[in-house]
Amino acid sequence: GSTYSSKVFRVTFLTLAMSVAVPLLGVTVLLDCPIDPQPISLKEPPLLTGVLEPNTKLRKAERLWENQLVGPESIVNIGDVLFTGTADGKIIKIEDGEIQTIARIGHGPCGGREDEPTCGRPLGMRVGPNNTLFVADAYYGLYEVDPATGETKTLVSSKTLIEGQKLSFVNDLTVTRDGRKIYFTDSSSKWQRQDYLFLVMEGTDDGLLEYDTVTKEVKVLMVGLRFPNGVQLSPAEDFVLVQETTMARIRRYYVSGLMKGGADMFVENMPGLPDNIRLSSSGGYWVAMAAVRPNPGFSLLDFLSEKPWIKRMIFKLLSQETVTKFVPKYSLVVELSETGSYKRSFHDPNGVTVAYVSEAHEHNGHLYLGSFRSPYIGRLDLQHV
């Protein structure tokens, strides 16, 4: 009788499963999907061996000013005074351990994801030649901020049409030593920062722009980048590196010399999704990644990249917040040589000490670690890793 009852069970189970699945499928088909993903072809992720071998070196970082600021994305210093922009729209100065708000580009209320467009979100930050701060605000555009008075000046408003398109997600910037040219990324002309996950999953393409502080002109230098993110001028200022987050790679655009106007690949097929990139004292570059593509292991991003239909299903049924919870926390910072080879890597598997790392800014023998979500700045002593 046991075979009979297991048959009955199987039939009953399948009938039940179908009665749930069919309407669910019907509903899923009818539901609107907020994104229109295109298939993306990524190479198999690099093996995490050699210089990239997993370690826990990033866990040696100390957390500074914990719970006194939130989401310090990008960090700069003027002497020993630090500056950063936070998730509640503030531009903050940290002097002798004291935190002070010097400016805000948007206005309150601030707090939830839905407040971001009016509150503002300062992302990339740089120091200009006369010690003013240049700030990329995701929603408002490109700004100059006087750190002494807190006075803000609009350089490029996101309302300005650039070649017929609005800037929707101004992300990072890099400035020439003379302060004349600012190279910056607009991560998307479709999605705003609050919907960055849609942008990662959809893989729409946008560009690298140049602002001339003298002529006040904005030029589009590169298009067709999938989630252009962090940018960094080379020490000789002959090229700009642009992180292409969704494609896990770094492109190079030549701004002077024989190759001017040309572009090539600087680093391809990286072990994670690159966010910001900054100079290292050895003449190379620090690259921060808040998500990795484990190999060996299972990479969700790679699995979904060629399957737009699964992405559509996921985003029809789940919110961005829910989907974020399925992305394993893993922070990785790599140092690249001037030619783009890996020199060393600092890992924090599961993001135990430093989570959601967005930038590694080197100052005085330490790496200051920015984060787009965590309530602290990390500091890693480079002598002791």
DOZA-143984 format. One record per residue (C-alpha): residue number from 1; residue in one letter; chain; x, y, z. Coordinates in steps of 0.5 Angstrom, whole numbers, plus 2048, in hexadecimal, padded with zeros to 3 digits. Layout:
N
@i=NUM aa=A ch=A X=X Y=Y Z=Z
...
//
This chain:
385
@i=1 aa=G ch=A X=800 Y=800 Z=800
@i=2 aa=S ch=A X=806 Y=805 Z=801
@i=3 aa=T ch=A X=807 Y=805 Z=7FA
@i=4 aa=Y ch=A X=800 Y=807 Z=7F9
@i=5 aa=S ch=A X=800 Y=80C Z=7FE
@i=6 aa=S ch=A X=806 Y=80F Z=7FB
@i=7 aa=K ch=A X=803 Y=810 Z=7F5
@i=8 aa=V ch=A X=7FD Y=813 Z=7F7
@i=9 aa=F ch=A X=802 Y=818 Z=7FB
@i=10 aa=R ch=A X=806 Y=81A Z=7F5
@i=11 aa=V ch=A X=7FF Y=81B Z=7F1
@i=12 aa=T ch=A X=7FC Y=81F Z=7F7
@i=13 aa=F ch=A X=803 Y=823 Z=7F7
@i=14 aa=L ch=A X=803 Y=824 Z=7F0
@i=15 aa=T ch=A X=7FC Y=826 Z=7EF
@i=16 aa=L ch=A X=7FD Y=82B Z=7F5
@i=17 aa=A ch=A X=804 Y=82E Z=7F2
@i=18 aa=M ch=A X=801 Y=82F Z=7EC
@i=19 aa=S ch=A X=7FB Y=833 Z=7EF
@i=20 aa=V ch=A X=7FF Y=837 Z=7F2
@i=21 aa=A ch=A X=804 Y=838 Z=7ED
@i=22 aa=V ch=A X=800 Y=839 Z=7E7
@i=23 aa=P ch=A X=7FC Y=83F Z=7EA
@i=24 aa=L ch=A X=803 Y=842 Z=7EC
@i=25 aa=L ch=A X=806 Y=841 Z=7E6
@i=26 aa=G ch=A X=800 Y=845 Z=7E3
@i=27 aa=V ch=A X=800 Y=84B Z=7E8
@i=28 aa=T ch=A X=808 Y=84B Z=7E7
@i=29 aa=V ch=A X=807 Y=84C Z=7DF
@i=30 aa=L ch=A X=802 Y=851 Z=7E0
@i=31 aa=L ch=A X=806 Y=855 Z=7E5
@i=32 aa=D ch=A X=80A Y=85B Z=7E3
@i=33 aa=C ch=A X=811 Y=85A Z=7E3
@i=34 aa=P ch=A X=815 Y=861 Z=7E5
@i=35 aa=I ch=A X=81B Y=85F Z=7E1
@i=36 aa=D ch=A X=81C Y=85D Z=7DA
@i=37 aa=P ch=A X=823 Y=858 Z=7DB
@i=38 aa=Q ch=A X=827 Y=857 Z=7D5
@i=39 aa=P ch=A X=82B Y=850 Z=7D5
@i=40 aa=I ch=A X=833 Y=852 Z=7D7
@i=41 aa=S ch=A X=838 Y=84D Z=7D5
@i=42 aa=L ch=A X=83E Y=84D Z=7DB
@i=43 aa=K ch=A X=844 Y=849 Z=7DB
@i=44 aa=E ch=A X=845 Y=843 Z=7E0
@i=45 aa=P ch=A X=847 Y=847 Z=7E6
@i=46 aa=P ch=A X=84E Y=847 Z=7E8
@i=47 aa=L ch=A X=851 Y=842 Z=7ED
@i=48 aa=L ch=A X=852 Y=844 Z=7F4
@i=49 aa=T ch=A X=859 Y=842 Z=7F4
@i=50 aa=G ch=A X=860 Y=845 Z=7F4
@i=51 aa=V ch=A X=85F Y=84C Z=7F6
@i=52 aa=L ch=A X=858 Y=84C Z=7F6
@i=53 aa=E ch=A X=858 Y=846 Z=7FB
@i=54 aa=P ch=A X=852 Y=847 Z=800
@i=55 aa=N ch=A X=855 Y=84A Z=807
@i=56 aa=T ch=A X=852 Y=84E Z=80D
@i=57 aa=K ch=A X=857 Y=854 Z=80D
@i=58 aa=L ch=A X=851 Y=859 Z=80C
@i=59 aa=R ch=A X=84E Y=856 Z=813
@i=60 aa=K ch=A X=855 Y=85A Z=816
@i=61 aa=A ch=A X=851 Y=860 Z=814
@i=62 aa=E ch=A X=84F Y=864 Z=81A
@i=63 aa=R ch=A X=848 Y=868 Z=81A
@i=64 aa=L ch=A X=848 Y=86F Z=81B
@i=65 aa=W ch=A X=842 Y=874 Z=81D
@i=66 aa=E ch=A X=83E Y=86E Z=81D
@i=67 aa=N ch=A X=836 Y=870 Z=81D
@i=68 aa=Q ch=A X=838 Y=877 Z=81D
@i=69 aa=L ch=A X=838 Y=877 Z=815
@i=70 aa=V ch=A X=834 Y=873 Z=810
@i=71 aa=G ch=A X=837 Y=871 Z=809
@i=72 aa=P ch=A X=83D Y=875 Z=808
@i=73 aa=E ch=A X=83E Y=873 Z=801
@i=74 aa=S ch=A X=844 Y=877 Z=7FF
@i=75 aa=I ch=A X=84A Y=87A Z=804
@i=76 aa=V ch=A X=84F Y=87F Z=803
@i=77 aa=N ch=A X=854 Y=883 Z=807
@i=78 aa=I ch=A X=857 Y=88A Z=807
@i=79 aa=G ch=A X=85D Y=889 Z=80C
@i=80 aa=D ch=A X=85A Y=885 Z=812
@i=81 aa=V ch=A X=853 Y=887 Z=811
@i=82 aa=L ch=A X=84E Y=882 Z=80E
@i=83 aa=F ch=A X=848 Y=884 Z=80A
@i=84 aa=T ch=A X=842 Y=87F Z=807
@i=85 aa=G ch=A X=83B Y=87F Z=805
@i=86 aa=T ch=A X=836 Y=87B Z=808
@i=87 aa=A ch=A X=82F Y=877 Z=807
@i=88 aa=D ch=A X=82B Y=87D Z=80A
@i=89 aa=G ch=A X=82E Y=882 Z=805
@i=90 aa=K ch=A X=833 Y=885 Z=809
@i=91 aa=I ch=A X=83A Y=887 Z=808
@i=92 aa=I ch=A X=83E Y=886 Z=80E
@i=93 aa=K ch=A X=845 Y=888 Z=811
@i=94 aa=I ch=A X=849 Y=884 Z=816
@i=95 aa=E ch=A X=84E Y=888 Z=81A
@i=96 aa=D ch=A X=851 Y=885 Z=820
@i=97 aa=G ch=A X=84C Y=880 Z=820
@i=98 aa=E ch=A X=847 Y=885 Z=820
@i=99 aa=I ch=A X=841 Y=884 Z=81B
@i=100 aa=Q ch=A X=83E Y=88B Z=818
@i=101 aa=T ch=A X=839 Y=88C Z=813
@i=102 aa=I ch=A X=83C Y=891 Z=80E
@i=103 aa=A ch=A X=837 Y=891 Z=808
@i=104 aa=R ch=A X=831 Y=88D Z=805
@i=105 aa=I ch=A X=82F Y=88E Z=7FE
@i=106 aa=G ch=A X=828 Y=88C Z=7FE
@i=107 aa=H ch=A X=822 Y=88D Z=804
@i=108 aa=G ch=A X=81F Y=888 Z=809
@i=109 aa=P ch=A X=81B Y=884 Z=80B
@i=110 aa=C ch=A X=821 Y=87F Z=80A
@i=111 aa=G ch=A X=820 Y=878 Z=80C
@i=112 aa=G ch=A X=81D Y=873 Z=808
@i=113 aa=R ch=A X=81E Y=871 Z=801
@i=114 aa=E ch=A X=819 Y=875 Z=7FE
@i=115 aa=D ch=A X=81C Y=87B Z=801
@i=116 aa=E ch=A X=822 Y=87B Z=7FD
@i=117 aa=P ch=A X=820 Y=87F Z=7F7
@i=118 aa=T ch=A X=81F Y=885 Z=7FB
@i=119 aa=C ch=A X=824 Y=884 Z=801
@i=120 aa=G ch=A X=829 Y=883 Z=7FC
@i=121 aa=R ch=A X=82F Y=87D Z=7FD
@i=122 aa=P ch=A X=836 Y=880 Z=7FC
@i=123 aa=L ch=A X=83A Y=87A Z=7F9
@i=124 aa=G ch=A X=841 Y=87C Z=7F6
@i=125 aa=M ch=A X=845 Y=881 Z=7F9
@i=126 aa=R ch=A X=84C Y=884 Z=7F7
@i=127 aa=V ch=A X=850 Y=88A Z=7FA
@i=128 aa=G ch=A X=852 Y=88F Z=7F5
@i=129 aa=P ch=A X=858 Y=893 Z=7F4
@i=130 aa=N ch=A X=856 Y=899 Z=7F9
@i=131 aa=N ch=A X=853 Y=894 Z=7FE
@i=132 aa=T ch=A X=84C Y=894 Z=7FC
@i=133 aa=L ch=A X=848 Y=88E Z=7FC
@i=134 aa=F ch=A X=845 Y=88C Z=7F5
@i=135 aa=V ch=A X=83F Y=887 Z=7F6
@i=136 aa=A ch=A X=83B Y=883 Z=7F2
@i=137 aa=D ch=A X=834 Y=882 Z=7F5
@i=138 aa=A ch=A X=830 Y=87D Z=7F2
@i=139 aa=Y ch=A X=82A Y=881 Z=7F1
@i=140 aa=Y ch=A X=82C Y=888 Z=7F1
@i=141 aa=G ch=A X=832 Y=888 Z=7EC
@i=142 aa=L ch=A X=839 Y=88B Z=7ED
@i=143 aa=Y ch=A X=83B Y=88F Z=7F2
@i=144 aa=E ch=A X=840 Y=893 Z=7F5
@i=145 aa=V ch=A X=840 Y=894 Z=7FD
@i=146 aa=D ch=A X=845 Y=899 Z=801
@i=147 aa=P ch=A X=847 Y=895 Z=807
@i=148 aa=A ch=A X=848 Y=89B Z=80B
@i=149 aa=T ch=A X=841 Y=89E Z=80A
@i=150 aa=G ch=A X=83D Y=899 Z=808
@i=151 aa=E ch=A X=83B Y=89D Z=802
@i=152 aa=T ch=A X=839 Y=899 Z=7FC
@i=153 aa=K ch=A X=839 Y=89A Z=7F5
@i=154 aa=T ch=A X=836 Y=897 Z=7EF
@i=155 aa=L ch=A X=83A Y=895 Z=7E9
@i=156 aa=V ch=A X=836 Y=890 Z=7E5
@i=157 aa=S ch=A X=82F Y=88F Z=7E7
@i=158 aa=S ch=A X=82B Y=888 Z=7E6
@i=159 aa=K ch=A X=826 Y=88C Z=7E3
@i=160 aa=T ch=A X=82A Y=88F Z=7DD
@i=161 aa=L ch=A X=829 Y=88B Z=7D7
@i=162 aa=I ch=A X=830 Y=888 Z=7D4
@i=163 aa=E ch=A X=82F Y=886 Z=7CD
@i=164 aa=G ch=A X=827 Y=885 Z=7CE
@i=165 aa=Q ch=A X=828 Y=881 Z=7D5
@i=166 aa=K ch=A X=827 Y=883 Z=7DC
@i=167 aa=L ch=A X=82C Y=880 Z=7E1
@i=168 aa=S ch=A X=828 Y=87B Z=7E5
@i=169 aa=F ch=A X=82E Y=878 Z=7EA
@i=170 aa=V ch=A X=834 Y=87D Z=7EA
@i=171 aa=N ch=A X=839 Y=878 Z=7EE
@i=172 aa=D ch=A X=841 Y=879 Z=7EE
@i=173 aa=L ch=A X=846 Y=87F Z=7EC
@i=174 aa=T ch=A X=84D Y=880 Z=7EB
@i=175 aa=V ch=A X=850 Y=887 Z=7EA
@i=176 aa=T ch=A X=857 Y=889 Z=7E7
@i=177 aa=R ch=A X=85C Y=88C Z=7EB
@i=178 aa=D ch=A X=85B Y=893 Z=7E8
@i=179 aa=G ch=A X=853 Y=892 Z=7EA
@i=180 aa=R ch=A X=852 Y=894 Z=7E2
@i=181 aa=K ch=A X=84E Y=88D Z=7E0
@i=182 aa=I ch=A X=84A Y=888 Z=7E4
@i=183 aa=Y ch=A X=848 Y=882 Z=7E1
@i=184 aa=F ch=A X=842 Y=87E Z=7E4
@i=185 aa=T ch=A X=83D Y=879 Z=7E3
@i=186 aa=D ch=A X=836 Y=879 Z=7E2
@i=187 aa=S ch=A X=834 Y=872 Z=7E4
@i=188 aa=S ch=A X=82D Y=872 Z=7E1
@i=189 aa=S ch=A X=829 Y=876 Z=7DD
@i=190 aa=K ch=A X=823 Y=872 Z=7DF
@i=191 aa=W ch=A X=824 Y=870 Z=7E6
@i=192 aa=Q ch=A X=825 Y=874 Z=7EC
@i=193 aa=R ch=A X=82A Y=872 Z=7F2
@i=194 aa=Q ch=A X=824 Y=86F Z=7F6
@i=195 aa=D ch=A X=823 Y=86A Z=7F1
@i=196 aa=Y ch=A X=82A Y=868 Z=7F0
@i=197 aa=L ch=A X=828 Y=860 Z=7F0
@i=198 aa=F ch=A X=824 Y=861 Z=7EA
@i=199 aa=L ch=A X=82A Y=864 Z=7E6
@i=200 aa=V ch=A X=82E Y=85F Z=7E8
@i=201 aa=M ch=A X=829 Y=859 Z=7E6
@i=202 aa=E ch=A X=827 Y=85D Z=7E0
@i=203 aa=G ch=A X=82E Y=85F Z=7DD
@i=204 aa=T ch=A X=82C Y=865 Z=7D9
@i=205 aa=D ch=A X=832 Y=869 Z=7D7
@i=206 aa=D ch=A X=834 Y=870 Z=7D8
@i=207 aa=G ch=A X=83A Y=874 Z=7D8
@i=208 aa=L ch=A X=840 Y=878 Z=7DA
@i=209 aa=L ch=A X=840 Y=880 Z=7DA
@i=210 aa=E ch=A X=845 Y=886 Z=7DA
@i=211 aa=Y ch=A X=843 Y=88C Z=7DD
@i=212 aa=D ch=A X=848 Y=892 Z=7DC
@i=213 aa=T ch=A X=848 Y=897 Z=7E2
@i=214 aa=V ch=A X=84A Y=89D Z=7DD
@i=215 aa=T ch=A X=846 Y=89C Z=7D7
@i=216 aa=K ch=A X=840 Y=899 Z=7DB
@i=217 aa=E ch=A X=83F Y=894 Z=7D6
@i=218 aa=V ch=A X=83D Y=88D Z=7D7
@i=219 aa=K ch=A X=83F Y=888 Z=7D2
@i=220 aa=V ch=A X=83D Y=880 Z=7D1
@i=221 aa=L ch=A X=844 Y=87C Z=7D1
@i=222 aa=M ch=A X=841 Y=875 Z=7D1
@i=223 aa=V ch=A X=83B Y=872 Z=7D0
@i=224 aa=G ch=A X=838 Y=86B Z=7D0
@i=225 aa=L ch=A X=83B Y=869 Z=7D7
@i=226 aa=R ch=A X=837 Y=865 Z=7DC
@i=227 aa=F ch=A X=836 Y=868 Z=7E2
@i=228 aa=P ch=A X=83C Y=86D Z=7E2
@i=229 aa=N ch=A X=83F Y=86E Z=7E9
@i=230 aa=G ch=A X=845 Y=870 Z=7EC
@i=231 aa=V ch=A X=84A Y=874 Z=7E8
@i=232 aa=Q ch=A X=851 Y=876 Z=7E9
@i=233 aa=L ch=A X=857 Y=87A Z=7E5
@i=234 aa=S ch=A X=85D Y=877 Z=7E4
@i=235 aa=P ch=A X=863 Y=87A Z=7E8
@i=236 aa=A ch=A X=866 Y=87D Z=7E2
@i=237 aa=E ch=A X=85F Y=87F Z=7E0
@i=238 aa=D ch=A X=85F Y=87C Z=7D9
@i=239 aa=F ch=A X=859 Y=877 Z=7DA
@i=240 aa=V ch=A X=853 Y=876 Z=7DE
@i=241 aa=L ch=A X=851 Y=870 Z=7E1
@i=242 aa=V ch=A X=849 Y=86E Z=7E1
@i=243 aa=Q ch=A X=846 Y=868 Z=7E5
@i=244 aa=E ch=A X=841 Y=865 Z=7E2
@i=245 aa=T ch=A X=83D Y=861 Z=7E7
@i=246 aa=T ch=A X=838 Y=85D Z=7E4
@i=247 aa=M ch=A X=83E Y=85A Z=7DF
@i=248 aa=A ch=A X=843 Y=859 Z=7E5
@i=249 aa=R ch=A X=848 Y=85D Z=7E1
@i=250 aa=I ch=A X=84C Y=863 Z=7E1
@i=251 aa=R ch=A X=84D Y=867 Z=7DA
@i=252 aa=R ch=A X=852 Y=86C Z=7D8
@i=253 aa=Y ch=A X=851 Y=873 Z=7D5
@i=254 aa=Y ch=A X=857 Y=877 Z=7D2
@i=255 aa=V ch=A X=856 Y=87F Z=7D4
@i=256 aa=S ch=A X=85D Y=881 Z=7D1
@i=257 aa=G ch=A X=863 Y=87F Z=7CD
@i=258 aa=L ch=A X=863 Y=87B Z=7C6
@i=259 aa=M ch=A X=85D Y=876 Z=7C8
@i=260 aa=K ch=A X=858 Y=87C Z=7CA
@i=261 aa=G ch=A X=851 Y=87A Z=7C9
@i=262 aa=G ch=A X=853 Y=873 Z=7C9
@i=263 aa=A ch=A X=850 Y=86E Z=7CE
@i=264 aa=D ch=A X=852 Y=867 Z=7D0
@i=265 aa=M ch=A X=852 Y=861 Z=7D5
@i=266 aa=F ch=A X=856 Y=862 Z=7DB
@i=267 aa=V ch=A X=853 Y=85C Z=7DF
@i=268 aa=E ch=A X=84E Y=857 Z=7DD
@i=269 aa=N ch=A X=84A Y=852 Z=7E1
@i=270 aa=M ch=A X=84C Y=854 Z=7E8
@i=271 aa=P ch=A X=84A Y=850 Z=7EE
@i=272 aa=G ch=A X=845 Y=854 Z=7F0
@i=273 aa=L ch=A X=840 Y=85A Z=7EE
@i=274 aa=P ch=A X=845 Y=861 Z=7EF
@i=275 aa=D ch=A X=842 Y=867 Z=7F2
@i=276 aa=N ch=A X=847 Y=86D Z=7F3
@i=277 aa=I ch=A X=84E Y=86D Z=7F1
@i=278 aa=R ch=A X=854 Y=871 Z=7F4
@i=279 aa=L ch=A X=85B Y=872 Z=7F4
@i=280 aa=S ch=A X=860 Y=86E Z=7F8
@i=281 aa=S ch=A X=867 Y=871 Z=7FA
@i=282 aa=S ch=A X=86B Y=86C Z=7F6
@i=283 aa=G ch=A X=868 Y=86F Z=7F0
@i=284 aa=G ch=A X=862 Y=86A Z=7EF
@i=285 aa=Y ch=A X=85B Y=86A Z=7F1
@i=286 aa=W ch=A X=857 Y=867 Z=7F6
@i=287 aa=V ch=A X=850 Y=864 Z=7F4
@i=288 aa=A ch=A X=84A Y=863 Z=7F9
@i=289 aa=M ch=A X=845 Y=85E Z=7F8
@i=290 aa=A ch=A X=83F Y=85C Z=7FC
@i=291 aa=A ch=A X=83D Y=856 Z=7F8
@i=292 aa=V ch=A X=841 Y=850 Z=7F6
@i=293 aa=R ch=A X=841 Y=84B Z=7F0
@i=294 aa=P ch=A X=843 Y=845 Z=7F4
@i=295 aa=N ch=A X=847 Y=840 Z=7F0
@i=296 aa=P ch=A X=847 Y=83A Z=7F2
@i=297 aa=G ch=A X=840 Y=83B Z=7F5
@i=298 aa=F ch=A X=839 Y=83E Z=7F2
@i=299 aa=S ch=A X=839 Y=845 Z=7EF
@i=300 aa=L ch=A X=831 Y=848 Z=7EF
@i=301 aa=L ch=A X=833 Y=84D Z=7EB
@i=302 aa=D ch=A X=837 Y=849 Z=7E5
@i=303 aa=F ch=A X=831 Y=844 Z=7E6
@i=304 aa=L ch=A X=82C Y=849 Z=7E4
@i=305 aa=S ch=A X=830 Y=84D Z=7DF
@i=306 aa=E ch=A X=82D Y=849 Z=7D9
@i=307 aa=K ch=A X=826 Y=847 Z=7DC
@i=308 aa=P ch=A X=822 Y=84E Z=7DB
@i=309 aa=W ch=A X=81C Y=84A Z=7DC
@i=310 aa=I ch=A X=81E Y=848 Z=7E3
@i=311 aa=K ch=A X=820 Y=84F Z=7E5
@i=312 aa=R ch=A X=819 Y=851 Z=7E3
@i=313 aa=M ch=A X=815 Y=84C Z=7E7
@i=314 aa=I ch=A X=819 Y=84E Z=7ED
@i=315 aa=F ch=A X=818 Y=855 Z=7EC
@i=316 aa=K ch=A X=811 Y=854 Z=7EB
@i=317 aa=L ch=A X=810 Y=850 Z=7F2
@i=318 aa=L ch=A X=815 Y=853 Z=7F6
@i=319 aa=S ch=A X=817 Y=85A Z=7F8
@i=320 aa=Q ch=A X=81E Y=85D Z=7F8
@i=321 aa=E ch=A X=81F Y=85D Z=7FF
@i=322 aa=T ch=A X=81D Y=855 Z=7FF
@i=323 aa=V ch=A X=822 Y=853 Z=7F9
@i=324 aa=T ch=A X=828 Y=857 Z=7FD
@i=325 aa=K ch=A X=827 Y=852 Z=802
@i=326 aa=F ch=A X=829 Y=84C Z=7FE
@i=327 aa=V ch=A X=82F Y=84F Z=7FC
@i=328 aa=P ch=A X=835 Y=84D Z=800
@i=329 aa=K ch=A X=839 Y=852 Z=804
@i=330 aa=Y ch=A X=840 Y=852 Z=802
@i=331 aa=S ch=A X=845 Y=858 Z=802
@i=332 aa=L ch=A X=84B Y=858 Z=7FE
@i=333 aa=V ch=A X=850 Y=85D Z=7FD
@i=334 aa=V ch=A X=856 Y=85C Z=7F7
@i=335 aa=E ch=A X=85C Y=860 Z=7F6
@i=336 aa=L ch=A X=85D Y=860 Z=7EE
@i=337 aa=S ch=A X=864 Y=862 Z=7EC
@i=338 aa=E ch=A X=865 Y=868 Z=7E7
@i=339 aa=T ch=A X=864 Y=863 Z=7E1
@i=340 aa=G ch=A X=85E Y=860 Z=7E4
@i=341 aa=S ch=A X=861 Y=859 Z=7E7
@i=342 aa=Y ch=A X=85E Y=857 Z=7EE
@i=343 aa=K ch=A X=864 Y=858 Z=7F3
@i=344 aa=R ch=A X=860 Y=857 Z=7FA
@i=345 aa=S ch=A X=859 Y=855 Z=7FC
@i=346 aa=F ch=A X=855 Y=856 Z=803
@i=347 aa=H ch=A X=84F Y=852 Z=804
@i=348 aa=D ch=A X=849 Y=852 Z=809
@i=349 aa=P ch=A X=845 Y=84C Z=808
@i=350 aa=N ch=A X=83E Y=84D Z=80A
@i=351 aa=G ch=A X=840 Y=855 Z=80B
@i=352 aa=V ch=A X=841 Y=854 Z=813
@i=353 aa=T ch=A X=845 Y=85A Z=814
@i=354 aa=V ch=A X=844 Y=85E Z=80E
@i=355 aa=A ch=A X=83E Y=85D Z=80A
@i=356 aa=Y ch=A X=83B Y=860 Z=804
@i=357 aa=V ch=A X=842 Y=863 Z=802
@i=358 aa=S ch=A X=842 Y=869 Z=7FD
@i=359 aa=E ch=A X=849 Y=86C Z=7FD
@i=360 aa=A ch=A X=850 Y=86B Z=800
@i=361 aa=H ch=A X=853 Y=872 Z=801
@i=362 aa=E ch=A X=85B Y=872 Z=803
@i=363 aa=H ch=A X=85D Y=877 Z=807
@i=364 aa=N ch=A X=863 Y=877 Z=80C
@i=365 aa=G ch=A X=865 Y=86F Z=80C
@i=366 aa=H ch=A X=85D Y=86E Z=80D
@i=367 aa=L ch=A X=857 Y=86B Z=808
@i=368 aa=Y ch=A X=851 Y=86F Z=80A
@i=369 aa=L ch=A X=84B Y=86B Z=808
@i=370 aa=G ch=A X=845 Y=86E Z=806
@i=371 aa=S ch=A X=83E Y=86A Z=806
@i=372 aa=F ch=A X=838 Y=86C Z=802
@i=373 aa=R ch=A X=834 Y=869 Z=808
@i=374 aa=S ch=A X=838 Y=868 Z=80E
@i=375 aa=P ch=A X=837 Y=86D Z=814
@i=376 aa=Y ch=A X=83F Y=86E Z=815
@i=377 aa=I ch=A X=846 Y=86F Z=811
@i=378 aa=G ch=A X=84A Y=869 Z=811
@i=379 aa=R ch=A X=852 Y=86A Z=812
@i=380 aa=L ch=A X=857 Y=865 Z=810
@i=381 aa=D ch=A X=85E Y=866 Z=812
@i=382 aa=L ch=A X=862 Y=864 Z=80C
@i=383 aa=Q ch=A X=869 Y=863 Z=810
@i=384 aa=H ch=A X=865 Y=85D Z=814
@i=385 aa=V ch=A X=862 Y=859 Z=80E
//
